[in-house]
Amino acid sequence: MASGLFALLDDVAAIAKLAAASLDDVAAASAKAGSKAAGVVIDDAAVTPKYVTGFSPDRELPIIWKIAKGSLRNKLLILMPVFMSLAAFLPQALTPLLMLGGAFLCFEAAEKVAEKLGLHGDHESASPVILAAAEHESKMVAGAIRTDLILSAEILAIALGTLGTIPLGTKAAALAGVSIAVTAGVYGVVALIVKMDDVGLRLASHDNGASQAVGRGLVAGMPKLLGALSVIGTAAMAWVGGGILVHGLEELGFLTAIPHAFHGWAHAFGAAMPFAGSAMEWVANATLAGLLGLLVGAVIAVFVALAAKLRPAPAEPHS
C-alpha cells in the first residue's frame, strides 16, 4: 500500500516536472517570439494614442480599454486559429506569408518617411463629416481595432516564424502568451502616455516647487516622447521588415547573394572593431536590413501610387 502511494507520489512529481519544463519551453518561446516583433510593438504604441486625441479626459481610459479588448479578440479568436492551421497543415506557406508581412512593414516604414519628408499630398477630406460624440467614439474605436488587426497579424506572423519546429501545442501556448503580453504591454504603455499630461498638469498645480518642475517637465516632454516613439517605431519597422526579407530569401534559396553579402559585410565591420565585435556586427546587420527595408518599401509605394493613379475615378452623381 505504502509502495503504491510512493509510486503515485513519484508519478505526480514526474508530471509536475514535465509541466514545469513545458512552461519553461513556453516562456522561452514566448520571449523569443515577442522580441522579434519588437518593431511592430513599438509602432503600435506610437500609433494608438492618436485614437484618443480630442476626447475628454474621462473617456480616454475607457476608449483604450475598448481598443485593448478588440486587440485581444483579434489575436486570440481570429488570427491565432488561422496561423495555427497554417502551421499544422501548410507550414511551407509560413515563410512566404512572413515575407509578405515583412514587405508590408517595409512599405509602412517608407510611407512614414515620405510623410515626414512632405512627399505626400493632403489626404484629408475637404468636407469632414460632423459626428455625435458617441458615434465619433465608436468610429475611432472601430478604426483602431481594424488597424490593430493588421499590426497584430504582423506580430503573430513574426512570432510564429521564430518558433521553428517546436510542438504545435507549445507554439499555440507561446502565441497566446505573446498575444496577452503584447496587448497588455502596448495598451498599458498607451494609457500611461495618454494620461501623462494630466499627471503633469496636476503636479504643476501643487505648491511644491519640485512637483511643479516635474509636472511642467512631463507636459513639455509628451510631444517629444511621442515624436521619439514614432521615429523609433519607423526605424524598427524598416529593420524588422528588411530582416524578415533577408531571412526569407535564405530560407527559400532565392537571391541568396543578398543575405550572403549582408552577413559578410556585417562580419567584416564587427571584425574591424574587436573591442565590441558582436555588437558592431549586430548594428551593421540591422542597418543593412533597415536600408533594404526602406528600398523595398519605396518600390512598393511607387507601385501603389501608380495603381491609385490608374484606377478609374468614381462616377459623378447625376443631379
N, C-alpha and C positions, 0 to 999 in steps of 0.2 A: 504493500500500500504506500509506504513511505517512498520506496524507489519510484513508484508510478508518479507520486506527487513531485519528486525531484525532477523526473523526466519531463513532466508537464512544465515545471518552472523553467527548466533548461530550454524547452521549445519556445516558451514565451520570451525568454531573454534573447534567443536567436532571432525571433521575429522582430523584437524591439530594435536589435542591432541592424537588421536588414532595413527596417523602416527608417532608422536614423541615417543609414548610408544613402537610402533613396532620397531623403530630404536634403542631405548634403549635395547629392547629384543635382537635384532640382535647384537648390540655391546657387550652386556653381554655374549651372547652365543659364539661370535667370540673370545672374550678374554679368556673365559673358555676353549674353544676347542684348541686355539692356545697354551695356557700354557701347556696343557697335551702333546703336540707334541714337546716340547722344546728339548728333547734329539735328535730327528731326525734333527731338525733345526740346532742345534749346529754341528752335524756331517756333515750335508750338507755344512755348511760354512767352515768346516775344510777340506772337500774333494775337493771342487770345485777349489781352487787355483792351484792344480796340472795340471789342463787342460790348463792353460795359461803359464806354465813353458816352457822356451826355445824360446818363441816368442819375436819379437822386441817390445819395449815399446809402439809404436804407434798402435800395433794390440791388445794389452791386453784388453782395454776397449771395442772395437768393438766385440771381442770374447765373453766377459762376457755378453754384451747386446744380442748377438745371443742366448746364452745359457738361459738367463733370459726369452726371448720371447718364446723359446721352452718349458721352465718350466711352464710358464703360460698357454700355449696351452695344455700341459699335464694335468694340473689340471682342467681347465675350460671346455675343449672340449672333453676330453677322460674320465678322472676319475670321475668328478662330475656327469655326466649323469649315469654312472654305479652305483655309490654309492647311488644316489637319487632313482634310480629304485629299488635297493635292499631295501632301507628304505621304499618305498611305497608298494612294492609287496611281499617282502620276508624278513621282518625285523628280523625273527628268525635266519637268516643266518649271521647277523652282528656280533654277539658275537664270533662264530667260526672263521669268517673271520678276526676279530680283533685279535684273539688269534694266527692265522697263521702269521699275520703281526708281532705280538709280538715275536713269535718264530723266525722269520727271523731276527728281531733286536738282539735277544739273540745270534743267530748264527754269525751275523756280528761282535758283540762285542767280542765273543770268538775267532773268526778268527783274529781280530786285536790284541788281547792279545797274541795269539800264534805267530803272526808275530813279535811282539815286543820281544818275548822271543826267537826268532830264531828257532821256531819249524817247519817252512815251508821251503821247498826247494826253489831253484831258479826257478821261473816261467817264467823268461824272455826267449824269443826266441833266439836260438843260431845264427840265421842269420836274423837280423832285416831287414825289407823292407825299402828302402830309398824312401821317397815320396817328391814330389814337395811341395813348401811352401803352395800354395793354397789348394792342395789336403790334406796335413797334417792338415791344419786348419779345413777343412771340416770334416775330420775324427775325430779330437779331439772334435769338437762341437757336432757331432752326438753321440759320445761315452758319452759325458757329459749329453746330453739330455736323452739318454737311462738310464743312472744311475739315473738321476733325476726322471724318471718315477717311479722307484721303491721307492725312498725316498718320492716322492710326494704321492704315493699310501699309504705309511705308515702314513704320516702326516694326510691325509684326513680320513683314516680309524680310526686313534686315535681320531681325532677331532669329527668325526661323532659319535663315541662311547661315547663321553662325553655329547652329546646333549639331550639324554633321549627322552621324549615323546612330545617335543615341536612341533608345527605345521610344516608340510613339507616346507611351504614357508619360515618360519623363519630359518629352517635347511639349505635350499638352500642358502639363503642370508648370513647366518653365514659361510657356507663353502666357498662361493665366497669371503667373507671378509677375511677369513683365507688365502685363496689361494693368493689373491693380497698382503696382508700384509706380509706373509711369503716370497713370491717371492721378493718383494721389499726389505725386511729386509735382507734376505740372500745374494742377489746379490749386494745390496748396501754395505754390510759389506765386501764381497769378493772384490769388486772394491777398497775399502779403503785399505784392506790388501795388495792387489797386487801392488797398487801404493805407498804404504808407504815407500818402499825402495827408489823409485825415489824422493819422497819428502825429504827423509833423505839425499840423495846424494846432492840434490840441496841446502839444508840448510847447509850441511857440507862444501860446496864450498864458502859460504859467508865469509866476513872478520870478522864479528861479532863473538866474542868468544862464546856467549850464543847460537847463531844459530848453530855454528859448533858442540857444545856439544849435542844439541837436535838432530841434524842431525845424528851424529855418534851413538847416543842412539837408534834412530829409525832403522838404518841399523842393528845395533847389536841385537836389540830386535826382529826383524822379525822372525828368526828361532825359538826363544823361544816362541813367540806368537803362531806360527803355531803348535809347539810341545804341548803347553798347550791346545790349542783348540782340538787337536787330542785326548789327554788324557781325557779331559772333555767330549768330544763327545762320546768316548768309554764307559766311566762310565755312562753317561746319557742313552746311548742305552741299556746297561745291566739293569739299574734301571727301565727305562720305559718298556722295553720288559718283564722283570720279573714281574713288577707291573700289566701289562696287563694280563699276565697269571694267576696271583693270583686272580684278579678281575673276570676273565672269569670263573675260577673254582667255585667261589662263585655263579656267575650268573647261571651256568649250574648245580649246585648242585653235582659236581663231585670232589672227593678227597678234600672235604671241610676241612679235618683235617689240611691241609697245611695252607690255609688262616687263619683259626681259631688260629692255633699255632703262626703264624706270628703276628697277631693282639695282642694276649695275651702277647707274649714276648716284643713287642714294647711298650704296655701299661705298663708293669712292669718296663721296662727300664725308661720310662718317669716318672712314679710314684716315682722311686728311686731318681729323681733329680727334686724336686718340684719347684726350682727356675727357671727352664726352661723346664718344663714337656712337653708341647706341641711340642716345637722344638726338644727335645730329642726323643720323640716318633716318629716324622716325620723322623728324622735321622735314627732311628732303622728300621722303615718300609722300607725306601729307601735302606738301607744297606742290609737287608734281601732279598728284591726284587732283588737287583743287584747281590747278591751271587747266588740266584736261577736262575737268567737270565744267568749268566756265566756257571752254571752247565748244564742247559738245552742246551745252545749254544754249549758247549763242546761235549755233547752227540750227537747232530745233526751233528757237524763237524766230529766226528768219523764215523758216518754212511755215510756221504757224501764222506769221504776219502775212505772208504771200497767200496762204489759203483763205485768210479772212478777207483779203482784197478781192480775190477771185470769186468769193461767194456772192450769189445774186442778191441785190438789195431787196428788202421787203417791199411788196407792192403797196402803193399809196392807197389809203381807203377812199372809196368814192363818196362824194358829198351828196 
